[in-house]
Amino acid sequence: MNKISVALCTYNGSEFLEQQLNSFIHQDRQPDEIIICDDQSTDRTLDIINSFSRNAPFKVYFYLNDKNLGIVKNFEKTINLCTGNLIALSDQDDVWHSKKIERCEKIFNERPDVGLLFSNAEIVDNTLNALGYDIFNRVNFSQKEQQHLINNNGLPVLLKHYIVTGATMCFRADFKPAVLPIPSCWFHDTWIALVIASISNMTFIGEPMIKYRQHSNNQIGGIKTGFIKQLAKALQVNRDDYYKTELQKYRLILDRLSEIADSFTIPNKNALLLKDKLNHLQTRASMNKNRFLRFPIIISELLNLRYQRYSRNWGSIALDLLIR
């Protein structure tokens, strides 16, 4: 018998929070508990949560942070407080499909080898009107990559680009010791997905299980941006700072896997993939300031297929040529 926890982080979410909370009540399979950690809201969020807690048909545990922790550390705290064996992450401004929890539980029951699953999401505006595309379109989660996950080969996809949206994620609580604490330099969802994918299988639900709301206060969001805007943004990146951060992030992943090696089985192929990704980043970080001297390194990384495996192919090559 599963116990399902929902980990919900709130911060000044009064505009949309009630709709999300109501979608928990309307689940075909309701959660067993909701853990809510508020990050020092100054609007009506606390009143909404207190009213919901009094009337909810399941247990609601509400914690007000002593200080503002930020989204990563707030999710870390909320996940740590969950007591279920399955943990579903939730944003404060979405709306869940009524079958979301039921579908997740069914997959975990049928697939004991799966440690984490995520789903597609319908991108909607602030009044829940569909914007005509979904989150898999937004993150370019291709049919070929989807087949990799079906074949229990998800880590290479994540090492190329991030495809897991935290608001759609559910994972086994057995992996809490592996993912917690969450380093502040990572987004909570990408860190959790990468760590669990390194030591377990992951899968997905192709249909949208939430309405993923886009509005002016989204911290990340799913609005499509054109190539020109993406390129303009990329050209503003400080190359040294970018690679310093990326190298730190992947060193932390490898450090964590080393720390948990006595408790979790880490397939050798996954450890090698992570080290190869780190080597690719180190090679790109060490490129000469002179663009012409970068060509031999870029050609070498192309020939050994590391651009193809661990970056955005020609887009990343263009950036390595253009950014000083």
TORKOL-4160 file (C-alpha; in steps of 0.2 Angstrom, whole numbers, padded with zeros to 4 digits, m for minus):
324
<pt num="1" X="0000" Y="0000" Z="0000"/>
<pt num="2" X="0007" Y="0017" Z="m0005"/>
<pt num="3" X="0008" Y="0032" Z="0005"/>
<pt num="4" X="0008" Y="0047" Z="m0007"/>
<pt num="5" X="0015" Y="0064" Z="m0002"/>
<pt num="6" X="0014" Y="0080" Z="m0012"/>
<pt num="7" X="0028" Y="0093" Z="m0009"/>
<pt num="8" X="0021" Y="0110" Z="m0012"/>
<pt num="9" X="0032" Y="0126" Z="m0010"/>
<pt num="10" X="0023" Y="0143" Z="m0009"/>
<pt num="11" X="0028" Y="0161" Z="m0010"/>
<pt num="12" X="0016" Y="0175" Z="m0013"/>
<pt num="13" X="0005" Y="0163" Z="m0023"/>
<pt num="14" X="m0012" Y="0169" Z="m0018"/>
<pt num="15" X="m0017" Y="0173" Z="m0036"/>
<pt num="16" X="m0018" Y="0155" Z="m0042"/>
<pt num="17" X="m0015" Y="0144" Z="m0027"/>
<pt num="18" X="m0033" Y="0140" Z="m0023"/>
<pt num="19" X="m0035" Y="0132" Z="m0040"/>
<pt num="20" X="m0020" Y="0121" Z="m0038"/>
<pt num="21" X="m0026" Y="0116" Z="m0020"/>
<pt num="22" X="m0043" Y="0112" Z="m0027"/>
<pt num="23" X="m0036" Y="0101" Z="m0040"/>
<pt num="24" X="m0028" Y="0090" Z="m0026"/>
<pt num="25" X="m0045" Y="0087" Z="m0019"/>
<pt num="26" X="m0052" Y="0082" Z="m0036"/>
<pt num="27" X="m0039" Y="0069" Z="m0039"/>
<pt num="28" X="m0047" Y="0052" Z="m0043"/>
<pt num="29" X="m0034" Y="0045" Z="m0031"/>
<pt num="30" X="m0031" Y="0058" Z="m0018"/>
<pt num="31" X="m0014" Y="0061" Z="m0009"/>
<pt num="32" X="m0012" Y="0054" Z="0008"/>
<pt num="33" X="m0003" Y="0070" Z="0014"/>
<pt num="34" X="0002" Y="0087" Z="0008"/>
<pt num="35" X="0017" Y="0095" Z="0015"/>
<pt num="36" X="0017" Y="0114" Z="0012"/>
<pt num="37" X="0032" Y="0125" Z="0016"/>
<pt num="38" X="0029" Y="0144" Z="0014"/>
<pt num="39" X="0044" Y="0155" Z="0010"/>
<pt num="40" X="0039" Y="0171" Z="0020"/>
<pt num="41" X="0024" Y="0176" Z="0009"/>
<pt num="42" X="0017" Y="0194" Z="0012"/>
<pt num="43" X="0000" Y="0191" Z="0002"/>
<pt num="44" X="m0015" Y="0181" Z="0006"/>
<pt num="45" X="m0006" Y="0164" Z="0004"/>
<pt num="46" X="m0006" Y="0160" Z="0022"/>
<pt num="47" X="m0024" Y="0163" Z="0024"/>
<pt num="48" X="m0028" Y="0152" Z="0009"/>
<pt num="49" X="m0017" Y="0138" Z="0016"/>
<pt num="50" X="m0025" Y="0139" Z="0033"/>
<pt num="51" X="m0043" Y="0138" Z="0026"/>
<pt num="52" X="m0038" Y="0124" Z="0015"/>
<pt num="53" X="m0030" Y="0114" Z="0029"/>
<pt num="54" X="m0046" Y="0115" Z="0039"/>
<pt num="55" X="m0057" Y="0107" Z="0026"/>
<pt num="56" X="m0046" Y="0096" Z="0016"/>
<pt num="57" X="m0051" Y="0077" Z="0016"/>
<pt num="58" X="m0033" Y="0072" Z="0018"/>
<pt num="59" X="m0019" Y="0078" Z="0030"/>
<pt num="60" X="m0011" Y="0094" Z="0027"/>
<pt num="61" X="0005" Y="0099" Z="0036"/>
<pt num="62" X="0010" Y="0118" Z="0035"/>
<pt num="63" X="0027" Y="0125" Z="0039"/>
<pt num="64" X="0031" Y="0144" Z="0038"/>
<pt num="65" X="0050" Y="0146" Z="0035"/>
<pt num="66" X="0059" Y="0157" Z="0048"/>
<pt num="67" X="0068" Y="0166" Z="0034"/>
<pt num="68" X="0067" Y="0166" Z="0015"/>
<pt num="69" X="0076" Y="0150" Z="0009"/>
<pt num="70" X="0073" Y="0152" Z="m0010"/>
<pt num="71" X="0065" Y="0139" Z="m0021"/>
<pt num="72" X="0079" Y="0126" Z="m0021"/>
<pt num="73" X="0081" Y="0125" Z="m0002"/>
<pt num="74" X="0063" Y="0127" Z="0001"/>
<pt num="75" X="0060" Y="0111" Z="m0010"/>
<pt num="76" X="0074" Y="0103" Z="m0001"/>
<pt num="77" X="0065" Y="0106" Z="0016"/>
<pt num="78" X="0048" Y="0101" Z="0009"/>
<pt num="79" X="0054" Y="0085" Z="0002"/>
<pt num="80" X="0063" Y="0081" Z="0018"/>
<pt num="81" X="0047" Y="0083" Z="0028"/>
<pt num="82" X="0037" Y="0071" Z="0017"/>
<pt num="83" X="0033" Y="0054" Z="0025"/>
<pt num="84" X="0026" Y="0045" Z="0010"/>
<pt num="85" X="0035" Y="0032" Z="0000"/>
<pt num="86" X="0030" Y="0041" Z="m0016"/>
<pt num="87" X="0034" Y="0060" Z="m0017"/>
<pt num="88" X="0025" Y="0071" Z="m0030"/>
<pt num="89" X="0032" Y="0089" Z="m0032"/>
<pt num="90" X="0020" Y="0103" Z="m0035"/>
<pt num="91" X="0021" Y="0121" Z="m0040"/>
<pt num="92" X="0009" Y="0134" Z="m0033"/>
<pt num="93" X="0001" Y="0140" Z="m0049"/>
<pt num="94" X="m0003" Y="0125" Z="m0060"/>
<pt num="95" X="m0018" Y="0114" Z="m0060"/>
<pt num="96" X="m0017" Y="0095" Z="m0060"/>
<pt num="97" X="m0027" Y="0083" Z="m0071"/>
<pt num="98" X="m0038" Y="0073" Z="m0060"/>
<pt num="99" X="m0029" Y="0056" Z="m0065"/>
<pt num="100" X="m0012" Y="0063" Z="m0062"/>
<pt num="101" X="m0009" Y="0054" Z="m0045"/>
<pt num="102" X="m0018" Y="0038" Z="m0050"/>
<pt num="103" X="m0007" Y="0037" Z="m0066"/>
<pt num="104" X="0009" Y="0039" Z="m0057"/>
<pt num="105" X="0005" Y="0026" Z="m0043"/>
<pt num="106" X="0000" Y="0014" Z="m0056"/>
<pt num="107" X="0016" Y="0015" Z="m0065"/>
<pt num="108" X="0027" Y="0014" Z="m0049"/>
<pt num="109" X="0017" Y="m0002" Z="m0045"/>
<pt num="110" X="0020" Y="m0010" Z="m0062"/>
<pt num="111" X="0038" Y="m0004" Z="m0063"/>
<pt num="112" X="0047" Y="m0008" Z="m0047"/>
<pt num="113" X="0063" Y="m0004" Z="m0056"/>
<pt num="114" X="0058" Y="0014" Z="m0059"/>
<pt num="115" X="0064" Y="0027" Z="m0047"/>
<pt num="116" X="0057" Y="0043" Z="m0055"/>
<pt num="117" X="0044" Y="0048" Z="m0068"/>
<pt num="118" X="0038" Y="0064" Z="m0075"/>
<pt num="119" X="0025" Y="0069" Z="m0087"/>
<pt num="120" X="0020" Y="0080" Z="m0101"/>
<pt num="121" X="0011" Y="0096" Z="m0097"/>
<pt num="122" X="m0001" Y="0108" Z="m0107"/>
<pt num="123" X="0006" Y="0125" Z="m0108"/>
<pt num="124" X="m0008" Y="0138" Z="m0103"/>
<pt num="125" X="m0009" Y="0156" Z="m0100"/>
<pt num="126" X="m0014" Y="0164" Z="m0083"/>
<pt num="127" X="m0032" Y="0160" Z="m0086"/>
<pt num="128" X="m0029" Y="0142" Z="m0091"/>
<pt num="129" X="m0031" Y="0145" Z="m0110"/>
<pt num="130" X="m0020" Y="0133" Z="m0120"/>
<pt num="131" X="m0006" Y="0141" Z="m0129"/>
<pt num="132" X="m0005" Y="0128" Z="m0143"/>
<pt num="133" X="0010" Y="0117" Z="m0137"/>
<pt num="134" X="0016" Y="0107" Z="m0123"/>
<pt num="135" X="0031" Y="0106" Z="m0112"/>
<pt num="136" X="0039" Y="0091" Z="m0122"/>
<pt num="137" X="0038" Y="0103" Z="m0137"/>
<pt num="138" X="0046" Y="0117" Z="m0126"/>
<pt num="139" X="0061" Y="0107" Z="m0120"/>
<pt num="140" X="0063" Y="0097" Z="m0137"/>
<pt num="141" X="0060" Y="0080" Z="m0130"/>
<pt num="142" X="0061" Y="0071" Z="m0146"/>
<pt num="143" X="0054" Y="0054" Z="m0151"/>
<pt num="144" X="0071" Y="0047" Z="m0152"/>
<pt num="145" X="0075" Y="0053" Z="m0134"/>
<pt num="146" X="0058" Y="0046" Z="m0128"/>
<pt num="147" X="0063" Y="0029" Z="m0134"/>
<pt num="148" X="0079" Y="0030" Z="m0125"/>
<pt num="149" X="0069" Y="0032" Z="m0109"/>
<pt num="150" X="0058" Y="0018" Z="m0114"/>
<pt num="151" X="0073" Y="0007" Z="m0116"/>
<pt num="152" X="0079" Y="0012" Z="m0098"/>
<pt num="153" X="0093" Y="0023" Z="m0105"/>
<pt num="154" X="0088" Y="0040" Z="m0098"/>
<pt num="155" X="0104" Y="0047" Z="m0091"/>
<pt num="156" X="0112" Y="0051" Z="m0109"/>
<pt num="157" X="0097" Y="0061" Z="m0113"/>
<pt num="158" X="0098" Y="0072" Z="m0097"/>
<pt num="159" X="0117" Y="0074" Z="m0100"/>
<pt num="160" X="0113" Y="0082" Z="m0117"/>
<pt num="161" X="0099" Y="0093" Z="m0111"/>
<pt num="162" X="0086" Y="0095" Z="m0097"/>
<pt num="163" X="0069" Y="0087" Z="m0101"/>
<pt num="164" X="0061" Y="0085" Z="m0083"/>
<pt num="165" X="0050" Y="0098" Z="m0077"/>
<pt num="166" X="0049" Y="0098" Z="m0058"/>
<pt num="167" X="0030" Y="0102" Z="m0057"/>
<pt num="168" X="0027" Y="0085" Z="m0066"/>
<pt num="169" X="0039" Y="0075" Z="m0056"/>
<pt num="170" X="0036" Y="0060" Z="m0044"/>
<pt num="171" X="0049" Y="0049" Z="m0036"/>
<pt num="172" X="0052" Y="0035" Z="m0024"/>
<pt num="173" X="0056" Y="0042" Z="m0006"/>
<pt num="174" X="0070" Y="0028" Z="m0005"/>
<pt num="175" X="0080" Y="0040" Z="m0015"/>
<pt num="176" X="0079" Y="0055" Z="m0003"/>
<pt num="177" X="0096" Y="0050" Z="0005"/>
<pt num="178" X="0103" Y="0051" Z="m0012"/>
<pt num="179" X="0096" Y="0068" Z="m0018"/>
<pt num="180" X="0096" Y="0078" Z="m0001"/>
<pt num="181" X="0104" Y="0090" Z="0002"/>
<pt num="182" X="0102" Y="0099" Z="m0015"/>
<pt num="183" X="0116" Y="0110" Z="m0020"/>
<pt num="184" X="0111" Y="0128" Z="m0022"/>
<pt num="185" X="0119" Y="0130" Z="m0039"/>
<pt num="186" X="0107" Y="0117" Z="m0046"/>
<pt num="187" X="0089" Y="0118" Z="m0050"/>
<pt num="188" X="0080" Y="0106" Z="m0038"/>
<pt num="189" X="0072" Y="0096" Z="m0052"/>
<pt num="190" X="0087" Y="0094" Z="m0063"/>
<pt num="191" X="0098" Y="0089" Z="m0048"/>
<pt num="192" X="0085" Y="0076" Z="m0043"/>
<pt num="193" X="0082" Y="0069" Z="m0060"/>
<pt num="194" X="0101" Y="0067" Z="m0064"/>
<pt num="195" X="0105" Y="0059" Z="m0047"/>
<pt num="196" X="0091" Y="0047" Z="m0048"/>
<pt num="197" X="0094" Y="0043" Z="m0067"/>
<pt num="198" X="0112" Y="0039" Z="m0062"/>
<pt num="199" X="0107" Y="0025" Z="m0050"/>
<pt num="200" X="0089" Y="0020" Z="m0056"/>
<pt num="201" X="0078" Y="0019" Z="m0071"/>
<pt num="202" X="0066" Y="0033" Z="m0075"/>
<pt num="203" X="0051" Y="0034" Z="m0086"/>
<pt num="204" X="0037" Y="0047" Z="m0092"/>
<pt num="205" X="0019" Y="0049" Z="m0096"/>
<pt num="206" X="0017" Y="0056" Z="m0113"/>
<pt num="207" X="0000" Y="0064" Z="m0110"/>
<pt num="208" X="m0001" Y="0081" Z="m0101"/>
<pt num="209" X="m0005" Y="0078" Z="m0083"/>
<pt num="210" X="m0005" Y="0096" Z="m0077"/>
<pt num="211" X="m0009" Y="0113" Z="m0084"/>
<pt num="212" X="0007" Y="0122" Z="m0083"/>
<pt num="213" X="0003" Y="0140" Z="m0081"/>
<pt num="214" X="0013" Y="0154" Z="m0088"/>
<pt num="215" X="0012" Y="0172" Z="m0081"/>
<pt num="216" X="0023" Y="0187" Z="m0077"/>
<pt num="217" X="0030" Y="0180" Z="m0060"/>
<pt num="218" X="0035" Y="0162" Z="m0067"/>
<pt num="219" X="0053" Y="0159" Z="m0060"/>
<pt num="220" X="0057" Y="0148" Z="m0075"/>
<pt num="221" X="0042" Y="0145" Z="m0086"/>
<pt num="222" X="0038" Y="0137" Z="m0102"/>
<pt num="223" X="0036" Y="0151" Z="m0115"/>
<pt num="224" X="0044" Y="0147" Z="m0132"/>
<pt num="225" X="0058" Y="0158" Z="m0137"/>
<pt num="226" X="0064" Y="0160" Z="m0155"/>
<pt num="227" X="0082" Y="0156" Z="m0161"/>
<pt num="228" X="0087" Y="0174" Z="m0162"/>
<pt num="229" X="0082" Y="0178" Z="m0144"/>
<pt num="230" X="0091" Y="0162" Z="m0138"/>
<pt num="231" X="0107" Y="0167" Z="m0147"/>
<pt num="232" X="0106" Y="0185" Z="m0141"/>
<pt num="233" X="0104" Y="0179" Z="m0123"/>
<pt num="234" X="0118" Y="0166" Z="m0125"/>
<pt num="235" X="0130" Y="0180" Z="m0132"/>
<pt num="236" X="0128" Y="0189" Z="m0116"/>
<pt num="237" X="0135" Y="0175" Z="m0106"/>
<pt num="238" X="0151" Y="0177" Z="m0097"/>
<pt num="239" X="0161" Y="0162" Z="m0104"/>
<pt num="240" X="0172" Y="0160" Z="m0088"/>
<pt num="241" X="0158" Y="0161" Z="m0076"/>
<pt num="242" X="0147" Y="0149" Z="m0086"/>
<pt num="243" X="0160" Y="0135" Z="m0087"/>
<pt num="244" X="0165" Y="0138" Z="m0069"/>
<pt num="245" X="0147" Y="0135" Z="m0063"/>
<pt num="246" X="0144" Y="0120" Z="m0075"/>
<pt num="247" X="0160" Y="0112" Z="m0069"/>
<pt num="248" X="0156" Y="0114" Z="m0051"/>
<pt num="249" X="0139" Y="0107" Z="m0054"/>
<pt num="250" X="0145" Y="0091" Z="m0062"/>
<pt num="251" X="0159" Y="0089" Z="m0050"/>
<pt num="252" X="0145" Y="0089" Z="m0036"/>
<pt num="253" X="0135" Y="0076" Z="m0045"/>
<pt num="254" X="0151" Y="0064" Z="m0045"/>
<pt num="255" X="0155" Y="0069" Z="m0027"/>
<pt num="256" X="0137" Y="0064" Z="m0022"/>
<pt num="257" X="0138" Y="0047" Z="m0031"/>
<pt num="258" X="0154" Y="0044" Z="m0022"/>
<pt num="259" X="0146" Y="0048" Z="m0005"/>
<pt num="260" X="0131" Y="0036" Z="m0008"/>
<pt num="261" X="0141" Y="0022" Z="m0016"/>
<pt num="262" X="0139" Y="0011" Z="m0001"/>
<pt num="263" X="0120" Y="0013" Z="m0001"/>
<pt num="264" X="0116" Y="0013" Z="m0019"/>
<pt num="265" X="0122" Y="0003" Z="m0034"/>
<pt num="266" X="0129" Y="0015" Z="m0047"/>
<pt num="267" X="0131" Y="0007" Z="m0064"/>
<pt num="268" X="0149" Y="0009" Z="m0071"/>
<pt num="269" X="0142" Y="0015" Z="m0088"/>
<pt num="270" X="0133" Y="0029" Z="m0079"/>
<pt num="271" X="0149" Y="0035" Z="m0069"/>
<pt num="272" X="0159" Y="0034" Z="m0085"/>
<pt num="273" X="0146" Y="0045" Z="m0094"/>
<pt num="274" X="0146" Y="0058" Z="m0081"/>
<pt num="275" X="0165" Y="0059" Z="m0081"/>
<pt num="276" X="0165" Y="0060" Z="m0100"/>
<pt num="277" X="0152" Y="0075" Z="m0098"/>
<pt num="278" X="0164" Y="0083" Z="m0086"/>
<pt num="279" X="0179" Y="0081" Z="m0097"/>
<pt num="280" X="0169" Y="0088" Z="m0112"/>
<pt num="281" X="0165" Y="0104" Z="m0101"/>
<pt num="282" X="0183" Y="0105" Z="m0095"/>
<pt num="283" X="0189" Y="0104" Z="m0113"/>
<pt num="284" X="0177" Y="0118" Z="m0119"/>
<pt num="285" X="0182" Y="0129" Z="m0104"/>
<pt num="286" X="0200" Y="0128" Z="m0108"/>
<pt num="287" X="0199" Y="0134" Z="m0126"/>
<pt num="288" X="0210" Y="0148" Z="m0130"/>
<pt num="289" X="0204" Y="0166" Z="m0131"/>
<pt num="290" X="0209" Y="0167" Z="m0149"/>
<pt num="291" X="0194" Y="0160" Z="m0159"/>
<pt num="292" X="0205" Y="0153" Z="m0173"/>
<pt num="293" X="0215" Y="0142" Z="m0160"/>
<pt num="294" X="0199" Y="0134" Z="m0155"/>
<pt num="295" X="0195" Y="0126" Z="m0171"/>
<pt num="296" X="0207" Y="0110" Z="m0168"/>
<pt num="297" X="0198" Y="0107" Z="m0151"/>
<pt num="298" X="0181" Y="0109" Z="m0158"/>
<pt num="299" X="0185" Y="0097" Z="m0172"/>
<pt num="300" X="0192" Y="0085" Z="m0160"/>
<pt num="301" X="0176" Y="0086" Z="m0149"/>
<pt num="302" X="0166" Y="0083" Z="m0165"/>
<pt num="303" X="0176" Y="0068" Z="m0170"/>
<pt num="304" X="0174" Y="0060" Z="m0153"/>
<pt num="305" X="0156" Y="0064" Z="m0153"/>
<pt num="306" X="0155" Y="0073" Z="m0137"/>
<pt num="307" X="0147" Y="0089" Z="m0144"/>
<pt num="308" X="0133" Y="0077" Z="m0151"/>
<pt num="309" X="0132" Y="0067" Z="m0134"/>
<pt num="310" X="0133" Y="0081" Z="m0121"/>
<pt num="311" X="0128" Y="0098" Z="m0129"/>
<pt num="312" X="0117" Y="0106" Z="m0142"/>
<pt num="313" X="0127" Y="0101" Z="m0157"/>
<pt num="314" X="0129" Y="0115" Z="m0169"/>
<pt num="315" X="0122" Y="0128" Z="m0157"/>
<pt num="316" X="0135" Y="0124" Z="m0144"/>
<pt num="317" X="0149" Y="0124" Z="m0157"/>
<pt num="318" X="0143" Y="0141" Z="m0163"/>
<pt num="319" X="0144" Y="0148" Z="m0145"/>
<pt num="320" X="0161" Y="0141" Z="m0143"/>
<pt num="321" X="0167" Y="0150" Z="m0158"/>
<pt num="322" X="0158" Y="0167" Z="m0154"/>
<pt num="323" X="0160" Y="0169" Z="m0136"/>
<pt num="324" X="0177" Y="0176" Z="m0130"/>
